[in-house]
Amino acid sequence: MIPFAYSKPTAVDEAVKMAGPDARFIAGGTNLLDLMKENVARPERLIDINALPLRDVETTATGGLRVGALVPNSDLAWHPEVEARYPLLSQAILAGASPQLRNMATTGGNLLQRTRCYYFYDSAVPCNKREPGSGCPAKEGVNRIHAILGASDQCVATHPSDMCVALAALEAEVIVTGPGGERRIPFADFHRLPGDQPERDNVLEADELILAVELPAERFTTHYAYLKLRDRASYAFALVSVAAALEMDGDRISTARIALGGVAHKPWRVAEAEALLVGQLADQANFAKAADALLRGAQPLEHNAFKVELAHGAIIRALGEAAGGITQ
Ligand SMILES: Cc1cc2nc3c(=O)[nH]c(=O)nc-3n(C[C@H](O)[C@H](O)[C@H](O)COP(=O)(O)OP(=O)(O)OC[C@H]3O[C@@H](n4cnc5c(N)ncnc54)[C@H](O)[C@@H]3O)c2cc1C
C-alpha cells in the first residue's frame, strides 16, 4: 500500500471539487481498501464521503423511491418501503456477501465494486483492466468464473454485484453530480461492456459522485424471484444469478423483465427475450424460449461452458417461481 492523503468533506460540492483521477471516494471501504492493500488501487488521495448527507430513503413525486448513495446495503434490504414495494431488490441484496459486509457496504459502493477476476486482484500478473495494454491471462488461464456474454479480446471479467442485477430488472436510474452539474443515467447505460477500454467499468467520470439511485413506481410486488447459484450457499459471489420480474394477467404474462448476473461485464438484459414472453402462457416451453434468446451468442471459455447450461436452467426456474408468485 502506498501513502495517501485523507480528507472528509461535509458538503457534496466540496467533495466534488476535491475529486480527480488521482483521488478515490471511499464509502464503506469493503472493496476499495482490499484493492489498496493488494496494490491494485493506488489513489494518492482518499475522499471519505461518510459525512455527506446521502443517507435518506424517500418516496419521489412520481411514486418511486430515491435511495441515497450512502444507505447501507443492510438498511436498504430491510427498509419497510423496499420490503413491501421492491421485494426483488431486498432479496438480491440479502443474497450477497455477509451481514457484517452488508452493514458496511453502501448503495453507491455496490454499484462501483470491481470485478472478482483473480488476475485483476493479482498485481504480479498482467491485466488489461488494471494495467491497460498489459494483456489478459484469464482468456487462456483459469476462467471458470468469467464471462460467457459480451466479453472482448481484452477482457473476460464479470460484474460481481447481486444488487445491480435487481436494479437492472427494476429499471432504476443512477443520479450523479460533477463539475457540470447533475445527470441521471438509466441503469442499463450505467455499466459498460469491456470493448477496448476494459479499465472502465461504467460511464461515471473520475470527478463525478453518485448521489442516489432512483427506483420507478413499484410494479413487481407479487411475481418476482432472485435466484443466485454459487459454489457455497452463502458468502460467495454468483456464478450465475437471475432477477425475474413479471406482471400476470391470469395465467398469461403481461410484462417481463429478466436480468442475469455473473455472466457478463454488466447485468445482462435482452429486450427480445422479454418481448417473447408478453401475452404468452407462463409455462416451461415459453420460459425456455426466453432463456434461448437471453443466452444467444454466448461464447464460453475453456472452463466455463457449464455456465451456459446453468444459466438456461436458472432462467427457467426463476421465471417459474416468479410466475407462481411463490413467497421468497
Ligand atoms: C468477502 C466479500 C464478499 C462479498 N460478496 C458479495 C456478494 O456476494 N454480492 C455482492 O453484490 N457483493 C459482494 N461483496 C461486495 C460488496 O457488496 C462491496 O464491496 C460493497 O458493496 C462496496 O460498497 P462500499 O460502500 O464498501 O464501497 P467502497 O469500497 O467504499 O468503494 C467501492 C468503489 O466505489 C466508489 N464509490 C463509493 N461510493 C461512491 C459514490 N457515492 N460516488 C462515487 N464513487 C463511489 C469508491 O471510490 C470505490 O471505487 C463482497 C465483498 C467482500 C469483501
The ligand as a Tripos MOL2 file, in Angstrom:
@<TRIPOS>MOLECULE
LIG
   53    58     1     0     0
SMALL
NO_CHARGES

@<TRIPOS>ATOM
      1 C1        -15.7010  -11.1520    1.1370 C.3       1 LIG1
      2 C2        -16.6620  -10.3470    0.3200 C.ar      1 LIG1
      3 C3        -17.7750  -10.9570   -0.2190 C.ar      1 LIG1
      4 C4        -18.6870  -10.2250   -0.9790 C.ar      1 LIG1
      5 N1        -19.7630  -10.8490   -1.5480 N.ar      1 LIG1
      6 C5        -20.6190  -10.1370   -2.3310 C.ar      1 LIG1
      7 C6        -21.7210  -10.7690   -2.9640 C.ar      1 LIG1
      8 O1        -21.9530  -11.9610   -2.8290 O.2       1 LIG1
      9 N2        -22.5260   -9.9950   -3.7330 N.ar      1 LIG1
     10 C7        -22.3110   -8.6510   -3.9010 C.ar      1 LIG1
     11 O2        -23.0860   -7.9950   -4.6100 O.2       1 LIG1
     12 N3        -21.2630   -8.0520   -3.3400 N.ar      1 LIG1
     13 C8        -20.4240   -8.7470   -2.5520 C.ar      1 LIG1
     14 N4        -19.3490   -8.1410   -1.9900 N.ar      1 LIG1
     15 C9        -19.0130   -6.7790   -2.3980 C.3       1 LIG1
     16 C10       -19.6210   -5.7250   -1.5400 C.3       1 LIG1
     17 O3        -21.0080   -5.6970   -1.7680 O.3       1 LIG1
     18 C11       -18.9650   -4.4330   -1.9960 C.3       1 LIG1
     19 O4        -17.6350   -4.4660   -1.5370 O.3       1 LIG1
     20 C12       -19.6730   -3.2170   -1.4640 C.3       1 LIG1
     21 O5        -20.9820   -3.1450   -1.9550 O.3       1 LIG1
     22 C13       -18.9340   -1.9500   -1.8340 C.3       1 LIG1
     23 O6        -19.5230   -0.8690   -1.1410 O.3       1 LIG1
     24 P1        -18.6400    0.0880   -0.2420 P.3       1 LIG1
     25 O7        -19.5330    1.1580    0.2460 O.co2     1 LIG1
     26 O8        -17.8890   -0.6700    0.8080 O.co2     1 LIG1
     27 O9        -17.6540    0.6440   -1.3500 O.3       1 LIG1
     28 P2        -16.1460    1.1760   -1.2220 P.3       1 LIG1
     29 O10       -15.2180    0.0380   -1.0550 O.co2     1 LIG1
     30 O11       -16.0730    2.3040   -0.2500 O.co2     1 LIG1
     31 O12       -15.9930    1.8070   -2.6780 O.3       1 LIG1
     32 C14       -16.0550    0.9940   -3.8290 C.3       1 LIG1
     33 C15       -15.8500    1.9160   -5.0450 C.3       1 LIG1
     34 O13       -16.9430    2.8020   -5.1730 O.3       1 LIG1
     35 C16       -16.5090    4.1600   -5.1780 C.3       1 LIG1
     36 N5        -17.5820    4.9080   -4.5140 N.ar      1 LIG1
     37 C17       -18.2210    4.5590   -3.3640 C.ar      1 LIG1
     38 N6        -19.2650    5.3820   -3.1540 N.ar      1 LIG1
     39 C18       -19.2710    6.2680   -4.1830 C.ar      1 LIG1
     40 C19       -20.1120    7.3680   -4.5560 C.ar      1 LIG1
     41 N7        -21.1990    7.7240   -3.8260 N.pl3     1 LIG1
     42 N8        -19.8470    8.0490   -5.6870 N.ar      1 LIG1
     43 C20       -18.7750    7.7150   -6.4620 C.ar      1 LIG1
     44 N9        -17.9380    6.6950   -6.1500 N.ar      1 LIG1
     45 C21       -18.1960    5.9790   -5.0400 C.ar      1 LIG1
     46 C22       -15.1640    4.1500   -4.4810 C.3       1 LIG1
     47 O14       -14.3580    5.2120   -4.9320 O.3       1 LIG1
     48 C23       -14.6140    2.8020   -4.9060 C.3       1 LIG1
     49 O15       -14.0340    2.9280   -6.1980 O.3       1 LIG1
     50 C24       -18.4500   -8.8400   -1.1880 C.ar      1 LIG1
     51 C25       -17.3520   -8.2120   -0.6100 C.ar      1 LIG1
     52 C26       -16.4380   -8.9530    0.1300 C.ar      1 LIG1
     53 C27       -15.2590   -8.2440    0.7150 C.3       1 LIG1
@<TRIPOS>BOND
     1     1     2 1
     2     2     3 ar
     3     2    52 ar
     4     3     4 ar
     5     4     5 ar
     6     4    50 ar
     7     5     6 ar
     8     6     7 ar
     9     6    13 1
    10     7     8 2
    11     7     9 ar
    12     9    10 ar
    13    10    11 2
    14    10    12 ar
    15    12    13 ar
    16    13    14 ar
    17    14    15 1
    18    14    50 ar
    19    15    16 1
    20    16    17 1
    21    16    18 1
    22    18    19 1
    23    18    20 1
    24    20    21 1
    25    20    22 1
    26    22    23 1
    27    23    24 1
    28    24    25 2
    29    24    26 1
    30    24    27 1
    31    27    28 1
    32    28    29 2
    33    28    30 1
    34    28    31 1
    35    31    32 1
    36    32    33 1
    37    33    34 1
    38    33    48 1
    39    34    35 1
    40    35    36 1
    41    35    46 1
    42    36    37 ar
    43    36    45 ar
    44    37    38 ar
    45    38    39 ar
    46    39    40 ar
    47    39    45 ar
    48    40    41 1
    49    40    42 ar
    50    42    43 ar
    51    43    44 ar
    52    44    45 ar
    53    46    47 1
    54    46    48 1
    55    48    49 1
    56    50    51 ar
    57    51    52 ar
    58    52    53 1
@<TRIPOS>SUBSTRUCTURE
     1 LIG1         1 GROUP 0 **** ****
